Amino acid sequence: MDAKKGTIGANFVRPKALGSLSTTVLSYAVSQGLSLDEIAQVIDISELDYANQNFRLPDPFVGELMMVLVDKFPDRAISMEIARSAPFSMFGSVVQGALFATDFEAALNWFVENTSIIADQSTAHLEKTASEGALVFAHPCEVIDNGYTMEAMMGVLWRFLNTITVPEAPLQRVEFANKKTVKLHPYEEFFQAPTLFQAGRNALVFSLDIFCCPVYSANPQMFALVKQNFIELRQKLNENNYPAALAPLRRSIMNNATHGEYRVAAAAATANLSLRTAQRLATQHGTSLQKLIDEIRLTNAKNFLSSPEITVETVAQLLGYANARAFRRAFNRWTGLSPKEYRNETLKSDNEQISN
């Protein structure tokens, strides 16, 4: 396997970065007077791909797009301008889970756990000392754009964290691994904190005192539900064993599943395919569009049923069924068990493992 490209041979593929990242940068570029023709001279991708935020693009793409802007405006802190205006939706559905986190530290850990959904080659972790904690990021594509994309993403993330915590999240300092290429003032004005370049890492550094601060919309039960869903989403996005031709369909189904959308028409539309084309494509590779959906639906159903506090009726609703009866019929068809029987067996097995 080519670890850098994340491929196995020529016929298999892994998803890369969220299209919403490129959509955000593209929107900013257009607002600054760049035409799509200018951008297309550097970036080889269609307008349709630009417009689809659920599309997943090769990791270098966002950095290359950022460099179009940097080359056009070399004296401006482009990353901070984007960080001020970018919608939180640039992180896709990942931001939704953080809204239900119990406290600030749980929200930070949520981004650590799910950074690979935003971009599969990115890494994040928390570092703690006696007095401070740092949310540290890295991505191999920093060499393409001198870290500009990382700067913008960290800026948007800090803005988001400020909207969900009480009190707002003051920074001790900000650290960037790359060299400073423009004036420092725009960075320190944005972050309201000392900003260091060539610091050896990319990090948002907070006082430990804020880690226990509550989140405005904390909801432990909803947080547990979302976590279960994202565990499966991460697993699916990390799989390498599906035909490249089916990758757009699988990605669209997984993205739709994060907000309870399991219709075949929605799967095709999110993949920018007609329903007929999507069904024909699945058939050509020995499956069906409905089977692809049911595969993910079943895994999510098992995840939800492993939590005893979630009723079967709620699971049915989360999986897009009209009622619990329809869900029970489908689950029995897939597994030969009723949801209740599956739950009882799972809980029994878990209890036996604990007792042993």
N, C-alpha and C positions, 0 to 999 in steps of 0.2 A: 504493500500500500504506500502511496505517496502521501506522507503525513502532511506535507505543506499544502498540497492541493485538496487533500481529503477525498481522494478518489480511489477506487479499486478497479484497475483496468480501464477500458474505454467505455464500458457499457453501464457503469454505475456511478452514482453521483451523491454528494452530500449537499444539503442546503448551506447557504453562506450567511450573508447579513440581511437584515430586514430591509425591504424596499422602502419602508417609511423613513429610514435614515437618508437615503438618496433623494426621496421626495422633498424632505425638509430643505436639504441643501439646494436642490433644483429650484424650489419655490423662491428661496432667497436670491439665487442667481438671477432669476427672471425679474424679480423686484428691483434688482440693481441695473437692469437694462440689458442683460445678456440675452441673446436670442437662442432658441433651441438649435438653430443651424450652427451657431458658434460653438455650442457645447458638443454638438454631434461631430464636429471636426476632431475632437479629442476623445470623446466617449462614444463607443459603438453600441448604441442601444436605442430602441424605438420609443416614441412618445407614449405609446400604450404601456410599456414597461415602467416608464417614469410615473405614470398616473396610478399604478396599482401598488398601494402601500403594503399589501400582503405578499407581494412577489419577493423572492429571496435572490439576492444578487451575489456575484463573486466578491469576496472580501475587499480586493483592491479598488473596487469601483468607486466607493464613497470617497476614498482618499484622492483618487484621480480627479473626481468631480470637484473636490475642495481645491485642488491645485489650479483648476481653471480660474477659480475666483481669486486665489492668492496671486497668481500671475497677472490678473487684470488689475488688482488693487494692492500692490506690494507694500504700500505704506499704511494700510489699515489693519486693525486687529479683527480680521474677518470672523475668526472663531467666536469672539466675544459678541460681535454683532448678531451672529446666528443664535448664540446662547440666550440673548435678550428676547428674541422674538419667536424662537421655535416652539411649536406646540408640544405638549408632553406626549402626544400620540406618536412622536418620532421613535419612542421606545416600544411601540405596539401595545399589546395587551399586558405586558409586564408591569406597567404602572398600576394597573387595576388591583393587582394583588397587594401591593404596598399600601393601598388605601385602607385595608382591613387589618394591617399589622398592629400588634398590641402596643408597641412602643418604638422609639427611634432606632434602637439596636436591631429589633426584629425587621424593620423596614430596610436597614442597611444589609442585613443578612439575606433578605429577599433578593436584592439586586446581585449579591454575590452568587447566590444559587442559580440565578436565571440569566446571567450575563451571556451565556452561550446561545440563548434564544435570540438575543439582540444581534449577536455576531458570533458564529460558532468557533472562531479562532481566538476570541477575546478571553481574558482571565481577570478575575477579581478576588480579593480576599481582604479580611480585616486584620490589621495589626494593632496591638494594644501595648501601651506602657502603663506605668503607675498613674499617669495623669492625663493621657490622651489616647484617642483611637483614630486610626487612619483607614479610610476606604481606598484601597490601592488597585489600580487598573493597569493592564498592559495589552497590547495588540501588535502582532508582527507587522502590520501595515503602517505603523508609525513612520517607518523609514520612507514611505512613499510621499507623505505629505508633511514631513517634519513635525508630526504630532498635532496638526491643526484640528483634525477631526476629533481626536481625543480631548483636546481643550474644549471644543464646543459641546461634546457629550457630557463632560464633567460639569460644565456650566449649566446645562439644562437640568441635569440631575440635581444639582444644588438648589436651583430654583424650585424644583418639584418638592424636594425635602422641606423647603421652607414653607410650603403651602399646607403640609399635612401634620406638622408638629407644633406642640405648645410647650415652651415658646418657640419662636422661629430658631432655625439651626445656625447659630453663629460659628464661623470658621476660625480656628486658631491660625491656619495658614493653608496655602495651596502649593503643591509641588508638581513641577512638570519635568519630565526626563529630557525633553528636547531643548535646543538652543533658542534663546529669545531673538526674534527677527524684527520685531517692531517695538514701539515704546511700551514701557511697563505700566504706565498709568491706566489704560483701559482695563487691564486685568484686575488691578487692585481696586479700581472704582467698581467694577462689576462684583467681585467676590467680597468686597469690604473686608479684606484681610491681606496680610503680606503674601506675595506670590514669588516663588523661587523657581528659576529655570536651571537646567542641567543638575537637577537634584538627585538623579539616579532612580527616580520612580515617578509615577503619576499618582497623586494622592490628594484627597480631601481630608484634612486633619481637623478633628473636633475635640473639644474637651470631653472627658469621660462623663462629666456631670450631666450632659445632655442625653446620654444613651438610655436613661430610664424615663425620659419624658414621654408622655402618652401621645398617641396619634389621634387626631380629631375624630376620625370615623372608624376607630378600632372596633372590630367585630370578630371575636375569636372563632365562632362557628363558620362564618363566611371565609375567614382566612384559612381554616382547615380544609374547606371545600376547594378553594382555589389552589392550595398547595398540592392536593391530590391530583388535580387536573394537570398542573404544570409538571409534576413528576413524570407523568406519562408523556407529556409533550416533549420534555427534554430527552427522554429515552427514544422517542420516535425520530426526533431531529438528529440524533447521534447514530442512527442506524445507517449502514452502508450497503445493505443487501437488497435494494430494489432497483428495477430498471430505470435508467435515466429518463426514458420517455414518460414514465408515470410520475416523475418527481413533481411536476407542477400540480397534478391532481392531488397527490398525497399531501403536499404542503397546504393546498387550499382547504382540504378537509380538516387538517390539524388546526389551521388558523381559525376556521369556522367553529370548530369544536370548543375553542376557548370561550366562546360566548353562546354556546348551546344551539348552534345552527348545524343541522345534519341533513338538510334536504339535498337531493341529487342536483337539482337546478342551481342551488347556491354554490355547490362544490364546483360545478362547471363554470359558473359566472366568475367566481373568484380566481379561477385559473385562466380567465380570458378565453374560454372555449364555449362553443355552442353545446347544448346538452347532447345533441346527436353526435357531435365530434368526440366529446368526452366519453360517451358510452362506447363508441366504436374503438377508441384508443384503448380503453380498458379491456375490451373483448380481444383485441389483437395481442394482448399480453396475458391471455389466459385467465382473466378475472372479469369482474363487472364493477361498475361505479358503485352500485349498492353494496357489494361485498367489501370494497375498500372502505366505505363509510362504516359498515357494520363492524369491521375489524377494530377500528378506533373506538367506536361506540361501545363495544363489548369490554375493551380494556378499561375505558372510563367507568363503565357500569361496575366492574369488579372493584375498582378503586373506591368508588362512592359506597358500595355495599360493605366494604371493610370497616366503615365508620358506623358503629351501631346507633349513633344519635341521629343519623340521617334516615328519614322514613323512605319506604319504597316509593311512595307517592312523590316525594321530593326528587328522588333519583330519576323517576320517569320524566318529571318536568325538566330537570337539568339536561337530560338526553334528548329533549325535543319531542317526546311522545305526547299524544293528546290526552292520555289517561294512563293510570297504573296498569289497567288490564292489558292494554296493547303492549306495554313494556314487559309484563310477565310472560306473555305469549312469545315475544321475540327472544327473551332471555332463555326460556325453556328450549326454544328451537336451536339456539346456539350451544347450550351447555348440557341439556337434558335435565337440568335442575330448575326449580323455581328460585326467584331471588331470595326468598326466605331460607330455603334449603342451602343455597350457596353461602349466605351470610352465616348461618349456624355452623356449617362445616369450617368456614374460615376462622370464625371466632374460637371454635373448639381447638383448631390446630394452633392458633396463636397462644391460647391459654396453656396448652400442653408444652409448647416451646418455652414459655415463661417459667412454668413449674419445673422444667428440667434444667 
